[in-house]
Amino acid sequence: MVKSTVRFSETVMDRVEELVSGDQFSSKSEFQRFAVEYVLSEIDDYEPEMLDFEDVRDEVFPDHALGREEPEGEGDGEFYQVAARVRQFALRGEVDTARELIDTQYPATDPRAMVLDDIIETYRHGE
């Protein structure tokens, strides 16, 4: 496995710790692995590698287990558009604008927000 360091706001980590203490996840690392794998599986042709991914997904998102579709307007296309704008702002050095866009589109605990924050960090550090 590859190790990656990610910084989260205190609010996000407080929510993650609630989920870990609530027995949905065994550790913060498990939550973070799940969040990344879940977002990748939703936006790309990606097959999650996490052990018991589908069981965890169905426990965290019971509607998914029932076969319910996403509400209108919350499909992949919207996420791609937001991701493209976040990337564009980050490339231009408009980090505050990029973060503001993320905050208006997704709650801080949404895995998509975490992935978009990673996009900003990637371009801030020139990787």
URBELUR-V525111 format. One record per residue. PHI is phi in degrees with one decimal (none if undefined). D_FIRST is the distance of its C-alpha to the first C-alpha in whole Angstrom. Layout:
phi->PHI d_first->D_FIRST
phi->PHI d_first->D_FIRST
//
This chain:
phi->none d_first->0
phi->-100.2 d_first->4
phi->-94.2 d_first->7
phi->-135.1 d_first->10
phi->-98.8 d_first->13
phi->-129.0 d_first->15
phi->-100.7 d_first->19
phi->-123.1 d_first->21
phi->-68.5 d_first->25
phi->-62.3 d_first->26
phi->-61.5 d_first->28
phi->-63.0 d_first->24
phi->-66.0 d_first->23
phi->-61.4 d_first->26
phi->-66.8 d_first->26
phi->-61.0 d_first->22
phi->-62.4 d_first->23
phi->-61.8 d_first->26
phi->-66.8 d_first->24
phi->-67.2 d_first->22
phi->-73.1 d_first->25
phi->-88.5 d_first->27
phi->71.9 d_first->24
phi->-75.6 d_first->23
phi->-133.3 d_first->19
phi->-82.3 d_first->18
phi->-159.8 d_first->17
phi->-64.4 d_first->16
phi->-62.9 d_first->13
phi->-62.9 d_first->13
phi->-59.5 d_first->16
phi->-65.1 d_first->14
phi->-62.8 d_first->11
phi->-61.5 d_first->15
phi->-58.5 d_first->16
phi->-66.7 d_first->14
phi->-63.1 d_first->14
phi->-63.3 d_first->18
phi->-62.7 d_first->19
phi->-60.5 d_first->17
phi->-68.4 d_first->19
phi->-85.9 d_first->22
phi->-106.8 d_first->22
phi->-144.3 d_first->21
phi->-83.6 d_first->21
phi->-119.1 d_first->17
phi->-103.0 d_first->16
phi->-57.1 d_first->14
phi->-102.1 d_first->11
phi->-64.6 d_first->12
phi->-60.7 d_first->14
phi->61.9 d_first->17
phi->-53.5 d_first->17
phi->-64.8 d_first->20
phi->-64.5 d_first->22
phi->-64.9 d_first->20
phi->-58.2 d_first->21
phi->-67.6 d_first->25
phi->-75.0 d_first->25
phi->-74.5 d_first->24
phi->-121.6 d_first->26
phi->-58.7 d_first->29
phi->-62.2 d_first->31
phi->-64.2 d_first->28
phi->-65.4 d_first->29
phi->-84.9 d_first->33
phi->81.0 d_first->32
phi->-77.3 d_first->33
phi->-87.7 d_first->33
phi->-66.8 d_first->32
phi->-61.3 d_first->35
phi->-58.0 d_first->37
phi->89.7 d_first->35
phi->-116.7 d_first->32
phi->-82.0 d_first->30
phi->-59.3 d_first->28
phi->-57.0 d_first->31
phi->-63.5 d_first->31
phi->-62.8 d_first->27
phi->-59.4 d_first->27
phi->-64.0 d_first->31
phi->-64.7 d_first->29
phi->-61.0 d_first->26
phi->-63.7 d_first->28
phi->-68.0 d_first->31
phi->-60.3 d_first->28
phi->-60.9 d_first->27
phi->-61.0 d_first->30
phi->-62.0 d_first->31
phi->-63.0 d_first->28
phi->-60.5 d_first->29
phi->-83.6 d_first->32
phi->81.6 d_first->31
phi->-93.1 d_first->33
phi->-63.8 d_first->30
phi->-61.4 d_first->32
phi->-65.7 d_first->33
phi->-62.6 d_first->30
phi->-65.3 d_first->29
phi->-62.4 d_first->33
phi->-62.3 d_first->32
phi->-59.8 d_first->29
phi->-62.9 d_first->31
phi->-80.5 d_first->33
phi->-95.0 d_first->31
phi->-139.2 d_first->29
phi->-67.3 d_first->29
phi->-57.8 d_first->26
phi->-86.7 d_first->25
phi->-72.4 d_first->24
phi->-56.5 d_first->21
phi->-64.1 d_first->22
phi->-64.1 d_first->23
phi->-65.0 d_first->20
phi->-65.2 d_first->19
phi->-65.5 d_first->22
phi->-61.3 d_first->22
phi->-63.3 d_first->19
phi->-60.8 d_first->21
phi->-59.9 d_first->23
phi->-61.7 d_first->21
phi->-59.5 d_first->20
phi->-79.0 d_first->23
phi->-67.4 d_first->25
phi->-101.1 d_first->22
phi->68.6 d_first->23
phi->-84.6 d_first->20
//
